[in-house]
Amino acid sequence: MKALAIISNILIPGVGSFIIGQVGQGIAQILIWGLGFMLTVFTLGFFGVIGIPLMVGAWIWGLITAFGAQPQTINVNLNANGSSAH
């Protein structure tokens, strides 16, 4: 699972974080990478000075998260009638 998370984060920053259960970090990585991408592409590279470091930073953060984090399990308990327990 960890290898899949690392490979996923190489291709798309943040996706590997979802795979290992780090949902909050995954969302932040995707948002930061997307902001950097928009700054670079939609301003014809004018704000690439800001956008490219944001994209690289989110990519490195995703790799570090996937490589160093322990996978977290998510447990869901269901009652006999199918509703979730509190």
C-alpha positions in Angstrom: 0.0 0.0 0.0 2.9 2.4 0.8 4.5 1.8 -2.6 1.2 2.5 -4.3 0.9 5.8 -2.3 4.4 6.9 -3.3 3.9 6.1 -7.0 0.5 7.9 -6.9 2.1 11.0 -5.3 4.8 11.0 -7.9 2.1 11.2 -10.6 -0.5 13.4 -8.9 0.4 15.1 -5.6 -2.0 14.4 -2.8 -3.6 11.2 -4.2 -1.1 8.9 -2.4 -1.9 10.7 0.9 -5.6 9.7 0.4 -4.5 6.1 -0.1 -2.7 5.9 3.2 -5.5 7.7 5.1 -4.0 11.2 5.4 -7.1 12.8 3.9 -6.5 16.3 5.2 -3.0 16.5 4.0 -4.0 15.1 0.6 -6.6 17.8 0.2 -4.1 20.5 1.1 -1.5 19.1 -1.3 -4.0 19.0 -4.2 -5.2 22.6 -3.4 -1.7 24.0 -3.2 -0.5 22.2 -6.3 -3.6 23.4 -8.2 -3.1 27.0 -7.0 0.5 26.9 -8.3 -0.6 25.4 -11.6 -3.3 28.1 -12.1 -0.8 30.9 -11.2 1.7 29.5 -13.7 -0.6 28.6 -16.6 -3.4 31.2 -16.5 -1.0 34.2 -16.1 1.1 32.9 -19.1 4.0 32.2 -16.7 4.1 35.7 -15.2 3.4 34.4 -11.7 5.4 31.3 -12.4 7.9 32.6 -9.9 5.3 31.9 -7.2 3.4 29.0 -8.9 6.3 26.7 -9.8 7.7 26.7 -6.2 4.2 26.0 -4.9 3.8 23.0 -7.2 7.2 21.6 -6.4 6.7 22.1 -2.7 3.3 20.3 -2.8 4.9 17.5 -4.8 7.8 17.1 -2.3 5.4 17.3 0.7 3.2 14.6 -0.9 6.2 12.3 -1.3 7.4 12.9 2.2 3.9 12.2 3.6 3.6 9.0 1.6 7.1 7.8 2.4 7.1 8.5 6.1 3.6 8.0 7.3 2.2 4.8 8.7 -1.0 3.8 7.0 -4.1 4.5 9.0 -7.1 2.2 9.1 -10.6 3.6 9.0 -13.2 1.5 10.9 -16.9 1.8 10.2 -19.3 0.1 12.6 -22.8 -0.7 11.4 -25.8 -1.7 13.4 -28.0 -4.6 12.4 -30.4 -2.2 10.7 -27.6 -0.8 8.5 -27.2 2.7 10.1 -23.8 3.7 11.4 -23.2 3.6 15.1 -22.1 6.7 17.1 
